[in-house]
Amino acid sequence: MTCPTKTGALARSILQQMDGVGVWQRDFLLDLFDLWLCVHGRYNFTHLSRYGQNDESTYRNNFAKPFDFLGFNLLLCKLHLSDTLILTFDPSYISKAGKCTDGTGYYWSGVAGQCKWGLEASGIAAVDLENKVALHLDMVQTVAQHKSETLLDYYASTIVARKERLQELSNYLVADAYFSKQPFVDELVSHGFYVVTRLRKDADLRYLYHGTRKKGRGRPKRYAGKVNFSNLDQESFAPCAIDEAGKWKAYYGRVNSATLGRDIGLVVVHDYREDGSIKRHRLYFTTDLGQDGGEILHMYQCRFQQEFLYRDAKQELGLEHCQAYSWPKNDFHFNVSLTVASLAKVAYNLGKPGAPTPPFSIADAKTAHMNEYQARRILSLCRVDLHPQLIKKVWPEVVNFGLRTARAA
């Protein structure tokens, strides 16, 4: 096929900027990225050979070869996202039967609410705070964990190993409440990251003492009592955000966390009942003491955009379909699935960096890509000088055929 699709042209422009990518691997990846949005059914080597131009052994062998997905996705983010970015980190459970695959074990599944047998892979994504869009950066399977290493230590080492390139985008890393523990936070802070996450509702927090220092011997007073989240000290906390419907109100203040062993910037969100009484509270914190409370809340809310990447990749792009036994092939499969999700989002949804975007449907993106792929393939095989004005006129109808909501091509 001589005419590239939108995702094909986008991927080619990025691969040309990367060093160390051979001609064969470049052509293989370009074909694979286009093919990935055309497959219906299982995403395994046998099925890929039915749709693609290569045989099963070619896909199997090339999945075992390393590729710098992080470098590829960094270029994609720099070109198509604004400068207001955060990094998000979230392990994801991958269903997998059998015991012969590298890294199988019992891992936490958030959907099931329990530990299940399978695989786990930790994803790192970049989220644009201006238009609330997440693009994939890298995914690493949980494998080869040392016996003396805790799971939190393993997660932290995954991020620290990529810190130089990740910090080209942002120093802020946002994760869920599981990561609000001292070993993880201390490790990332020591390597130049600011951590934003959520605390338990019964967290042990203390007010900072700002009064006059008493004369005499002894250690100076540092704290001024425990924080009561339902009755905040108005001198220590100030409103920073409010719901337009009046359902919640957020307050920001600096406190000390006994569990983390450091001072933090804390956002306390009060959820109200209809009568105006406090129904419950939510706690969010940052290690950057100069950060605004509204920014902390906005960052954590934008973290959920990474969950949409996982949802799209699992439902439509075969994230859980790989049938390989070795972790390098599984790692390659995970990253292809999520990278193609990002390519499709950029090609069929994003406009200028920072501009508002309409709702995105990966199912519609696959349909549009398949229509475009087949139409360009037929036109290139005909080898006839067709009327360009006529093609331009009918092209939107061809590409949008079968979409739930038709749009301009």
CORPE-V227172 format. One line per field, one symbol per residue. ss: DSSP state (a for helix, b for strand, c for the rest). psi: psi as a letter, one per 40 degrees, with the letter a starting at -180 (. if undefined). burial: 1 if it has 9 or more other ideal C-beta (glycine too) atoms within 8 Angstrom, else 0. A space follows every 50 residues. Layout:
# CORPE-V227172
ss: ???
psi: ???
burial: ???
This chain:
# CORPE-V227172
ss: cccccaaaaaaaaaacccccccaaaaaaaaaaaaaaccccccccaaaaaa accccaaaaaaaacccccaaaaaaaaaaaaccccbbbbbbbbbbbccccc ccccbbbbbccccbbbbbbbbbbbbbbbccccbbbbbbbbbccccccccc aaaaaaaaaaccaaaacccccbbbccaaaccaaaaaaaaacccbbbbbbc ccccbbbbccccccccccccccbbbbcccccccccccbbbbbcccccbbb bbbbbbbccccbbbbbbbbbbbcccccbbbbbbbbbccccccaaaaaaaa aaccaaaaaaaaaaaaccccccccccaaaaaaaaaaaaaaaaaaaaaacc cccccccccccaaaaaaaaaaaaaaaaaaaaacccccaaaaaaaaaaaac ccccccccc
psi: hdhiiddddddddddeehiehiddddddddddddddeehhaigidddddd daeiidddddddeehiigdddddddddddeiaegiihihhihhhhhiiee hheiahihhdddfihihaihhhihihhhedefhhiidihhihifhidehi ddddddddddeeddddeddiehhhiaddefiddddddddeeeihhhaiii efigiiihheaihiiaiihihdifiihhdegihdddiiheiihdeedihi iiihihhddefiiihhhhhhhiideeihdiiihiiieheeiidddddddd dededddddddddddeffdeeheididddddddddddddddddddddedi biheiiiiihhdddddddddddddddddddddfigihddddddeddddde heidhiih.
burial: 00011111111101100100100011011111111111100011101110 01010101110111001111111111110111001111111111010000 11110010100000010111111111111010111111101100000000 01111111110110111011011110001110111111100011111110 10101111000000000000101100101001000110011000000111 11111110010001111111110000010011111111101011011111 01101101110111011110110100111111111111111111111111 00010010010101111111111011101100000000001000110111 001000000
